[in-house]
Amino acid sequence: LTIVLGIIFTNLFSHNADYSISSIHITISNLFTRGTANPAVGGIALGMSVAYTFEFFALLFIFQFYRMKLNLRRLFRAFAKKLIAGAAMGVVMYFMFKTWDIVSFSLPTSTSYNGFTGSTTINLFFLTVITVLTSFLVYYAVCLLFNVSELKILKRYINPIFRIGGLRID
């Protein structure tokens, strides 16, 4: 399935000049003939994603009805908690980026800016560090609020790192 979908989607995307989903023309000839455009590479990723999603649900069905009874309500409840935490983290990351984007207009954009001898790499480094730290803390806090059981595993790995500085996460 992965190989067949990869070939079909690669053929479809190879007829696109832009990396845009809105400009895709789905026809039988586009599915089975090869074009020359670069966006064809995206077809491999889409083919794998669709095939692995189908495989996940097929295995979930097989386990539920032929091997063992899964507690699907508990599984989806845990998934929903992590999805909400991930969405909150994504919103924080977006706003951190937009805030930093506004702040970066006041910072130099090149090394030849009025005697500035630094680099915009430093700006990007600070953006990355601040965004990662704040979004991790938001994800952690939301998971803590929802009482996600996997935090115990995370604490077990993080506490030895923080013990060096005398900190401990409870």
N, C-alpha and C positions, 0 to 999 in steps of 0.2 A: 504494500500500500504506500509506503514511504517513497519508494522508487517511482512508482507510477504517478503519484500525485506530484512529486518533485519534477518529473519530466513535463507533465501537463502544465503546471503552473509556471515553469521556466519558459515553456513555449509561449504561454499567454503573455507573460510580462516582457518577453523579448520583442514584442510588437509595440511597446510603449517607448516613446522618446523621453518621457518625464518619469520621475519617481513619484507618481501620483496615482492614487487608486481611482480617482474620478475620471481619469482619461483612459481607463481600460475598456476595450471593446471586446466583449465576450462573443465570439463566433466559433463555429466548429473548425473553420480553417485556422484561426488563431490558436486553438488548443492543440492542433496536431501538426503545425508547421513551425519552423524555426525562423525567428527574425534576427536582427542584428543589434538591438539596443542593449545597453548595459543593465537596466533594471531586471533583467532575467535572473540575476543572482538571487533576488528576493523570492523567487519561486521555490527555491530549495528550502528556505526557512519556512515558508508558508506550508509547503507540502509536508515537512516534518511535523510542524505544529498540529496540523489537521489530523495526520495519521496517529500521532501520539495521544491526542485528545480522544480519538475514537478508540484507541487501544486501552486507555485508562478506563473508559466507561464499559468496554467489553470485559475487562478483567474484574471491574467492580461487580458487574452482573454475574460473572462466573463464580466469584467468591460468594456473593450473596445467596445464589440459588443452588449451587452445586457443591460447594466446599464447606463453608461455615456461615452461620448467620452473623452478619455485621450489624453493629448498632449504628445504623445510618443517621438517625436523629442526632446522636452524640457526635458523629463524624462531621456532619454538616454544621452543627452548632459551633464546634471548635474551629472549623473552617471560616465561619462567618465572623467569629471574634477576631481572627487573624486578618481577615479581609478588611474589617473596619479599622483595625490598627494600621494596616498598610495604607489604606486610603487617607487616614489622618496624617500619616508620615508623608505621603505624596503631596498633600495640601501644604504642609509645613515646608517641604522642600521647594515647592513652587513659589511660595511667598518669600522664602529666604533668597531664592534666585532673583526674583523680581526686586526685592529690597536691595540686594547687592548690585543689581543692574542700575538702579537709580543712583546708588552711592558711587558706583564706578565712573559716572560721568564727571564727578568732581576730582577723580584721580587721573593721573597722566595715562595716556593710552599708548605712548611709545617712549623709547629711551631717549629720544631727541627733543623732548618737550620742555622748553624753557630751562635748560640746565638740569633737568631731572636725570639722575644717573642710575636709577633703579630699573626694574623690569616689570612688565605686566604679568609675568609669570608669578610674581609674588602676589599680585591681586588674585589671580586664579587659584593659587595655593590657599590663600585665606578663605576664599569663597568655598572651596572644596572642604576644608577642615571644619569651618563653621557649619556648613550645611549638613555634613555627615554627623557631626556631634549632636546638633539640635534635632535632626530627624531621628537618630537612634534613641535619644532621650524621650521623644514623643512616642515612638513605637513602644519603648519599654514601659512608659507610664500608662499608655492605653492598655497594653497587655496586663500590666499589674492591676489596673482598674477592673478588667474583665476576668482576673484570676486565671490566666492561662498557665496550664501546668508545665509547659516547657520552659518557663522562666527558671525553674529549679535547676535544670540542666545548664542553662546559660550562667546562672550564678556560680555553679560549681566550677566552670571554666574561667570566669572573670575574676572571682575572688583571689586566686593566687597571683594574678597580675597586679591587682590593686594592693595586695598585702605588702608589696615592696614599698609603697608610699604610706603605709599605715592605715589605709582605707579598707572598709569592708561593706559590701552590699548585702543588706538583709532582705 
